[in-house]
């Protein structure tokens, strides 16, 4: 479905990969999802845009030479003023990893780390508003904050981005809230304090849609990726936790392919797919 929420303040509008091996990552993702990859040229640092047909779905750029940072996907939240958002986030306890910068005529961005230790980006759109589709095979289908400090995370994003969390579960075993307009939930916050290995910090996790998770997992391994968690089925679908060949983590999630006559249905009458919660 088209992404009606892509420029809605405080909600995910884009995701991109920072990779240490751009050619290998390009081959991996284009073969796994059937994407095409377009190089923006030297003006934009040879940033790569992945597309599903004519729709922008994700981005990719190279790590700086000598970087010790792990390869990873970054989720960007839409803002109307990147500088103001950074100022408010800093006051609320965020660390600024990259100060606001203008990206040609596309928009303005910054990279932050929330008070619980999860890096994320903010994007102030100009010519580029973000991904064109959401919730389809070959596109983002969910964004999830796995945090070690659940209450602090909800407080931070509510204060900075005006989130209105909807509590899905609030038990000792499972705390989870969702974010988004009614019928268009796009983000989850998971209390992962008792679930993450000691070495894994709070982080944003990207879910990418596929029509067959088991088949996609086979393709991941054939292309040099790693299966971290074999496919599991939960109330909201089938999922698998995987990495690309250089270790960038993401989740494969099952979604039905829309019928041809459904692809251009008015969004007003449609609801997003079930939430992909493991």
C-alpha positions in Angstrom: 0.0 0.0 0.0 1.1 3.6 -0.5 2.7 5.1 2.6 0.1 7.8 3.8 2.0 8.2 7.1 5.5 8.6 5.6 5.6 12.3 6.4 3.5 12.2 9.6 5.5 13.9 12.4 7.2 11.5 14.7 6.6 8.4 12.7 9.1 6.4 10.6 9.6 7.8 7.1 12.8 6.1 5.9 15.4 3.5 6.7 18.9 3.1 5.3 21.8 0.8 5.7 25.3 1.7 6.6 27.5 -1.0 5.1 31.2 -1.8 5.0 30.8 -3.6 1.6 28.5 -1.7 -0.7 28.8 -4.0 -3.8 28.1 -7.1 -1.7 25.1 -5.5 0.1 23.7 -4.3 -3.2 23.8 -7.8 -4.7 22.3 -9.3 -1.5 19.3 -7.0 -1.2 18.5 -6.7 -4.9 18.5 -10.5 -5.2 16.6 -11.1 -2.0 13.8 -8.5 -2.5 13.9 -8.0 -6.3 14.9 -4.3 -5.7 16.7 -2.1 -8.1 19.5 0.1 -6.9 20.2 3.6 -8.1 23.4 5.5 -7.3 22.9 9.2 -6.5 26.4 10.3 -7.7 29.2 12.1 -6.0 27.0 15.1 -5.2 25.2 12.9 -2.6 28.2 10.8 -1.6 27.1 8.0 -4.0 24.1 7.2 -1.8 22.2 4.3 -3.1 18.4 4.3 -3.2 16.6 0.9 -3.4 13.4 0.8 -5.3 10.5 -1.7 -5.7 9.4 -0.9 -9.2 9.1 2.9 -9.3 8.7 3.2 -5.5 11.5 4.2 -3.2 11.8 1.7 -0.3 15.2 2.1 1.4 18.6 3.6 1.2 22.3 2.6 1.6 25.6 4.2 2.0 29.2 3.2 2.7 30.9 3.2 6.1 33.7 5.7 6.4 37.2 4.1 5.8 38.5 2.7 9.1 35.1 2.9 10.8 34.7 0.6 13.8 30.9 0.9 13.8 29.0 -2.3 13.0 27.0 -2.4 9.8 23.4 -1.6 10.7 20.0 -0.3 9.5 18.8 3.1 10.8 15.2 4.1 11.1 14.4 7.8 10.5 11.5 9.6 12.1 9.8 12.4 10.3 10.0 16.0 11.7 9.0 19.4 10.5 12.2 21.1 11.8 15.3 18.9 12.3 17.2 21.6 14.3 14.3 22.1 16.7 13.8 18.3 17.1 17.5 17.9 17.9 17.3 20.6 20.5 14.3 19.1 22.2 15.8 15.6 22.0 19.1 16.8 23.5 17.3 18.5 26.4 15.3 15.2 27.0 18.6 13.2 27.3 19.4 12.1 23.8 23.0 12.1 22.5 23.6 13.8 19.1 25.7 11.5 16.9 25.5 13.7 13.8 24.4 17.3 14.0 21.7 18.5 11.6 22.9 18.7 8.0 21.3 19.6 4.7 21.2 16.9 2.0 21.1 18.9 -1.2 17.5 19.7 -2.1 16.2 16.5 -0.5 15.9 17.6 3.1 17.7 18.0 6.4 18.7 15.2 8.7 20.4 14.3 12.0 21.4 11.1 13.9 20.6 10.7 17.6 20.9 8.2 20.3 17.9 8.0 22.6 18.4 7.9 26.4 18.1 4.1 26.4 21.0 3.7 23.9 19.1 3.2 20.6 20.4 5.2 17.6 17.9 6.6 15.1 17.6 9.4 12.6 15.3 12.4 12.1 14.4 13.6 8.6 13.0 17.0 7.7 11.6 16.6 4.2 12.0 19.0 1.3 11.9 17.3 -2.1 12.2 13.8 -0.6 9.5 12.7 1.8 10.6 9.1 2.4 9.5 5.6 1.4 6.7 5.4 -1.2 5.2 2.1 0.0 4.7 0.4 3.3 3.3 -3.0 4.3 4.0 -4.8 1.1 6.4 -7.6 0.2 9.6 -5.9 -0.8 9.0 -2.9 1.5 9.2 -2.0 5.2 6.3 -3.5 7.0 7.1 -2.5 10.6 9.6 -0.6 12.8 10.3 -1.7 16.3 12.2 -0.2 19.2 13.7 -2.9 21.3 14.6 -1.1 24.5 16.2 -2.0 27.8 14.4 0.9 29.5 10.8 0.7 28.4 9.2 3.5 30.5 12.1 5.9 29.8 11.8 5.2 26.1 8.1 5.9 26.0 8.6 9.1 28.0 11.3 10.3 25.7 9.6 9.7 22.4 6.3 11.1 23.7 8.0 14.2 24.9 10.1 14.8 21.8 7.8 13.5 19.0 4.3 13.7 20.5 3.7 10.0 20.4 0.5 8.6 21.8 1.3 5.0 22.7 -1.4 2.4 22.7 -0.6 -0.4 25.2 -0.9 -3.8 23.7 0.4 -5.7 26.7 1.7 -4.7 30.1 2.7 -7.8 32.0 5.9 -8.8 33.6 6.5 -11.2 30.7 5.5 -9.0 27.9 5.3 -5.2 27.7 4.6 -3.7 24.3 3.1 -0.5 22.9 2.2 0.5 19.4 2.4 3.9 17.7 0.4 5.3 14.8 -3.0 6.6 13.7 -6.0 4.4 14.3 -5.9 1.6 11.8 -2.4 2.6 10.7 -0.1 1.4 13.4 3.5 1.5 12.1 5.8 1.3 15.1 6.2 -0.9 18.2 8.0 -0.4 21.5 9.1 -3.6 23.1 10.4 -4.0 26.7 13.4 -6.1 25.8 15.3 -5.8 29.1 14.8 -9.5 29.9 15.2 -10.7 26.4 18.3 -9.1 24.8 21.7 -10.7 25.4 23.9 -8.7 27.7 26.1 -7.6 24.7 23.1 -6.2 22.7 22.1 -2.6 23.5 18.7 -1.0 22.9 18.1 -0.6 19.1 15.6 0.1 16.4 14.7 -3.0 14.3 13.6 -3.0 10.7 11.0 -5.5 9.4 11.0 -6.1 5.6 8.1 -7.9 4.0 8.3 -11.1 1.9 5.5 -13.4 0.6 7.2 -16.5 2.0 9.5 -16.3 5.0 10.8 -19.8 4.8 11.8 -19.4 1.1 13.4 -16.0 1.9 15.4 -17.5 4.7 16.8 -20.1 2.3 17.7 -17.3 -0.1 19.4 -15.3 2.7 21.8 -18.2 3.4 22.4 -18.8 -0.3 23.4 -15.1 -0.6 25.8 -15.2 2.3 23.6 -13.9 5.1 23.0 -15.6 8.5 19.8 -16.8 10.2 19.9 -15.6 13.8 16.4 -17.0 14.6 14.7 -19.5 12.5 11.1 -18.7 11.2 8.5 -18.5 14.0 4.8 -18.0 13.8 3.1 -15.6 16.2 -0.4 -14.2 16.5 0.4 -11.5 13.9 2.3 -13.6 11.2 5.5 -15.5 10.4 8.9 -13.9 11.0 12.6 -14.7 10.9 15.6 -12.7 12.4 18.5 -12.6 9.9 21.6 -10.6 9.0 23.1 -9.6 5.6 26.6 -10.9 4.7 28.3 -8.2 6.8 26.2 -8.5 9.9 23.4 -5.9 9.5 20.4 -7.2 11.4 16.8 -7.1 10.2 13.6 -9.2 10.3 11.8 -10.9 7.5 8.0 -10.7 7.9 5.3 -12.4 5.9 2.7 -10.3 4.1 0.1 -11.2 1.5 0.8 -9.9 -2.0 -2.1 -7.6 -2.9 -4.2 -8.7 -5.9 -3.8 -6.5 -9.0 -7.2 -4.9 -8.5 -6.4 -4.1 -4.9 -3.1 -2.3 -5.4 -4.5 1.1 -5.9 -7.4 1.0 -3.5 -8.0 4.2 -1.6 -6.1 4.0 1.6 -9.0 5.5 3.6 -10.8 2.1 3.6 -7.7 0.0 4.3 -6.0 -1.1 7.5 -2.4 -2.1 7.8 -1.4 -5.7 8.2 -1.3 -7.2 11.6 1.5 -6.1 13.8 4.6 -8.3 13.5 5.3 -9.2 17.1 7.3 -12.2 18.0 
